[in-house]
Amino acid sequence: MSGDAPRRLPPLRRERLYESLAAHISDFIEAQGLVGGDRLPPERQLAAELGVSRATLSRALAALETRGRIEVRHGVGALVREPDLGPGDGDGWDRRVAASPRSEVLVAREAVLAGLARAAATNPDSSLRVAMLAPDGRRRTFDHTWRCVRRLSAAPLLAELDDVLAEHAPAPAGDDGIHRRLDAVAEAIVDGDAVRAATACQGLLGD
């Protein structure tokens, strides 16, 4: 080994400003609950609010457009696109779910939701958890809450399974009971308590 050339560490890659900016804008989209078709502020306003040049902002928006997160239309501006969660699990899964008793599908989906909630609670960015799920005075909805949970979980496979199961075990009606359960799930995720977040999903879809 003495004759071997000394090994050198590769240089540390520094994240470019526009890449950090793209991630920041993506987090903003999720934190604000923006959905497909919603428009971001004009570029001039965004650049001023973020304290960056128009050129840097344009590169960040181009990166987000390449990833399919936004769509920039001439004369309209930057429009949010729903994230592409990838292809579904195929007709086999759909057939199996469709052939299963509804009670079994509900149990399966609650287990998937619990997995998503557990993963979301372990997201290391506590400020992002707070920004996305802390109370803001409005009544929580199931769809918005779980869109945020899925984003925080960074678990695309579980999200795909949820899509398949949701076709046969849809979201519950927005009564007082579901709002209290959603509050409990969100509070546990904000607190970073993975066990409590998963447990709060029990009975979430009703019976």
Order of alpha helices (4+ residues) and beta strands (2+ residues): alpha-alpha-alpha-beta-beta-alpha-alpha-alpha-alpha-alpha-alpha-alpha
